[in-house]
């Protein structure tokens, strides 16, 4: 069986939800974070003495808090959440930031 023309080896939702110029960057970042975390854990294992396990936990929790802070300000609200709460104008803005904008005449069908 032949693969489809638009065959993706790794399907991630962020690659479909963003404009084309961001897809490659987001796909790469989503795949490279696990190896970077493993390297960071290895460096902590080498630098932090074994009896200082609490320090290792604190240092290991720094990157997630940094990424949580960045995500808090950069992620958009869910279009489903916005539509369920009657905030349709914001819903259309979020949906139009994706790869395929919704035409104005089709917005009332959502």
trRosetta pair geometry for C-beta under 8 A, 3 or more apart (Angstrom, degrees):
i j d omega theta_ij theta_ji phi_ij phi_ji
3 7 3.9 14 161 -78 122 157
4 7 5.0 146 63 -63 72 84
8 11 5.0 108 93 -78 130 72
8 15 7.4 144 -138 102 151 155
10 27 6.8 135 86 -162 116 104
10 31 6.4 72 112 -80 175 124
11 15 7.4 -127 -156 49 46 129
12 15 5.0 93 69 -5 85 104
12 16 7.9 -173 94 -1 51 85
12 26 7.5 -152 101 130 131 98
12 27 6.1 161 41 -114 129 74
12 30 5.3 114 -143 98 168 165
13 16 5.9 -66 -159 40 44 104
13 17 5.9 29 154 -18 78 117
14 17 5.7 -63 -135 41 36 108
14 18 6.2 13 174 -7 71 116
14 26 4.6 -124 129 157 121 136
14 27 7.4 -173 87 -67 98 57
14 30 6.4 159 45 -52 132 140
15 18 7.2 -69 -140 39 19 96
15 23 4.7 70 -151 -153 74 93
15 26 6.2 -172 -79 89 61 111
15 27 4.9 43 -86 -71 118 105
16 23 8.0 65 -58 -118 25 113
16 98 7.7 3 139 -162 62 113
16 99 6.7 -94 -175 7 47 133
17 98 5.3 -77 -166 -119 50 101
17 99 7.4 -175 178 -12 9 93
18 22 4.2 -73 143 82 133 124
18 23 5.9 176 79 -71 99 65
18 26 6.0 108 33 -3 150 153
18 97 7.7 -29 -125 138 57 88
18 98 6.7 -83 -83 -133 18 54
18 99 6.7 49 94 -54 26 87
19 22 5.6 79 65 15 74 101
19 23 7.5 -121 104 -31 36 88
19 97 7.4 -88 -34 170 97 60
19 98 7.3 157 -58 169 58 24
19 99 5.7 146 -110 -99 37 61
20 23 5.6 -40 -147 3 38 119
20 99 6.2 90 -47 -130 70 104
21 24 7.9 -55 -175 24 31 97
21 25 8.0 16 143 1 58 116
22 25 5.5 -66 -159 48 52 112
22 26 5.5 43 151 -18 86 112
23 26 6.1 -62 -142 42 26 103
23 27 5.9 24 161 -18 65 112
23 99 7.7 32 -60 -85 122 126
24 27 5.8 -57 -143 39 26 111
24 28 6.2 25 158 -18 63 110
25 28 5.9 -60 -149 38 25 109
25 29 6.2 22 157 -16 64 110
26 29 5.7 -53 -140 39 32 110
26 30 6.2 32 159 -20 65 106
27 30 6.0 -56 -147 35 27 109
27 31 6.6 14 158 -8 62 111
28 31 6.1 -69 -151 42 29 103
28 32 5.9 14 161 -14 69 118
29 32 6.0 -64 -133 41 28 103
29 33 6.5 44 166 -43 64 99
30 33 6.5 -39 -150 5 26 115
31 34 7.5 -53 -177 21 39 102
32 35 6.0 -59 -161 45 54 106
32 36 5.9 53 146 -22 79 110
33 36 5.6 -60 -145 41 33 112
33 37 6.2 36 157 -23 67 106
34 37 5.7 -54 -147 34 30 112
34 38 6.6 30 155 -18 63 104
35 38 5.5 -53 -148 36 36 112
35 39 6.4 36 154 -18 67 103
36 39 5.7 -52 -148 37 34 111
36 40 6.3 36 152 -20 65 106
37 40 5.6 -52 -144 37 32 113
37 41 6.3 33 155 -19 65 104
37 63 7.3 -163 -106 89 84 156
38 41 5.7 -51 -145 36 31 111
38 42 6.4 34 153 -19 63 105
39 42 5.6 -54 -150 36 32 113
39 43 6.4 33 152 -19 65 104
40 43 5.8 -52 -148 35 32 111
40 44 6.5 32 153 -17 64 105
40 60 7.6 132 129 -122 108 70
40 63 6.6 16 169 -27 171 149
41 44 5.7 -53 -148 38 33 112
41 45 6.3 38 151 -24 65 105
41 60 6.7 43 -103 -118 80 113
42 45 5.5 -51 -147 32 33 115
42 46 6.5 29 155 -17 65 104
43 46 5.8 -56 -150 37 32 108
43 47 6.0 13 160 -6 68 115
44 47 6.1 -66 -135 47 28 99
44 48 5.4 -2 179 4 71 119
44 56 5.4 116 161 -141 118 89
44 59 5.6 166 -122 103 123 128
44 60 6.1 20 -103 -70 178 89
45 48 7.0 -52 -112 46 15 90
45 56 7.6 56 -85 -135 50 134
48 52 5.2 -123 179 85 94 116
48 55 5.6 -171 -145 98 126 111
48 56 4.6 166 100 -77 160 93
48 59 6.8 -168 -62 29 141 147
49 52 4.8 81 65 8 84 108
50 53 7.2 2 174 -58 46 88
52 55 4.2 -14 162 28 105 122
52 56 6.4 119 111 -24 78 88
53 56 5.3 -50 -150 34 41 116
53 57 6.6 44 152 -21 68 100
54 57 5.7 -50 -152 33 35 111
54 58 6.5 34 150 -17 65 104
55 58 5.7 -54 -148 37 34 111
55 59 6.2 28 155 -13 68 108
56 59 5.9 -56 -142 43 30 107
56 60 5.9 30 157 -20 64 112
57 60 5.7 -57 -142 40 27 112
57 61 6.4 24 158 -20 63 109
58 61 6.0 -62 -151 34 28 107
58 62 7.4 47 149 -42 59 91
59 62 5.9 -30 -161 -4 40 118
60 63 7.7 -49 -175 24 40 97
61 64 5.9 -56 -160 41 56 110
61 65 6.3 53 148 -20 79 108
62 65 6.0 -66 -154 39 31 108
62 66 6.4 32 154 -22 68 107
63 66 5.5 -54 -146 34 36 113
63 67 6.3 27 161 -12 70 106
64 67 5.9 -59 -144 43 33 105
64 68 6.0 38 155 -24 67 107
65 68 5.5 -49 -140 35 32 115
65 69 6.4 35 157 -21 62 103
66 69 6.0 -57 -155 33 29 110
66 70 6.6 25 151 -14 64 106
67 70 5.5 -51 -145 39 37 112
67 71 6.0 37 155 -19 68 107
68 71 5.7 -55 -143 40 29 110
68 72 6.3 41 154 -32 63 103
69 72 5.7 -45 -148 22 30 117
69 73 7.2 10 160 -3 59 104
70 73 6.6 -74 -162 43 30 97
70 74 5.9 -2 159 1 71 124
71 74 6.0 -74 -130 50 29 96
71 75 5.1 23 -179 -23 75 116
72 75 7.2 -31 -108 27 11 102
76 94 4.9 151 160 -131 137 107
76 97 6.9 161 -62 58 162 149
77 81 5.8 -111 171 75 98 122
77 82 5.4 101 117 -54 125 108
77 90 6.9 19 56 146 134 124
77 94 6.3 -99 66 -81 77 151
78 81 4.1 87 69 4 101 106
78 82 6.8 -173 90 -7 54 83
78 94 7.9 117 167 151 11 160
79 82 5.6 -55 -145 40 35 111
79 83 6.1 33 157 -19 69 107
79 91 4.9 93 -151 -153 79 84
79 94 5.0 -165 -78 92 88 126
79 95 5.2 69 -107 -62 146 93
80 83 5.9 -57 -145 39 28 108
80 84 6.2 28 156 -20 64 109
81 84 5.9 -58 -147 36 27 110
81 85 6.5 6 160 -2 63 112
82 85 6.2 -72 -149 47 27 98
82 87 4.4 -86 -166 77 83 105
82 88 7.3 142 139 -86 97 25
82 90 5.0 -130 -153 94 139 104
82 91 4.0 179 104 -75 123 87
82 94 6.6 146 9 14 154 141
83 86 7.8 51 -175 -67 31 19
83 87 7.5 -95 -68 59 24 64
83 88 6.4 57 -115 -98 67 70
83 91 4.8 79 -62 -111 79 157
83 110 6.8 -109 -116 138 139 109
87 90 4.5 -11 149 37 108 118
87 91 6.1 132 101 -29 72 91
88 91 5.1 -52 -144 34 37 119
88 92 6.4 39 158 -20 69 100
88 107 7.9 111 168 165 111 106
88 110 7.8 148 -144 82 104 117
89 92 6.0 -52 -152 33 30 109
89 93 6.7 30 149 -18 61 105
90 93 5.5 -53 -150 35 37 114
90 94 6.4 35 153 -18 68 104
91 94 5.9 -56 -151 36 30 109
91 95 6.3 25 154 -14 66 110
91 110 7.4 -173 128 119 130 146
92 95 5.7 -56 -141 42 32 109
92 96 5.9 29 159 -19 67 111
92 102 6.5 -108 -144 61 84 128
92 107 5.5 13 -109 -139 128 127
92 110 7.9 169 -83 33 83 154
93 96 5.9 -58 -143 39 26 109
93 97 6.8 33 154 -28 60 102
94 97 5.9 -53 -158 22 32 113
94 98 7.9 43 145 -30 57 94
95 98 6.0 -40 -172 6 44 117
95 101 7.8 107 123 -141 78 48
95 102 5.5 15 122 -9 124 124
95 110 7.8 -122 -38 -107 171 161
96 101 4.5 35 -143 -133 80 89
96 102 6.0 -94 -79 27 81 81
98 101 7.4 163 64 -76 74 45
102 106 5.6 -125 -178 85 90 110
102 107 5.6 108 127 -84 123 77
102 110 7.3 -4 -157 -48 160 131
103 106 4.7 78 64 12 88 106
103 107 7.4 -132 96 -32 47 80
104 107 5.8 -35 -156 -4 36 119
105 108 7.8 -49 180 18 38 100
106 109 5.4 -51 -170 27 63 118
106 110 7.7 74 141 -35 76 89
107 110 6.2 -39 -167 6 46 113
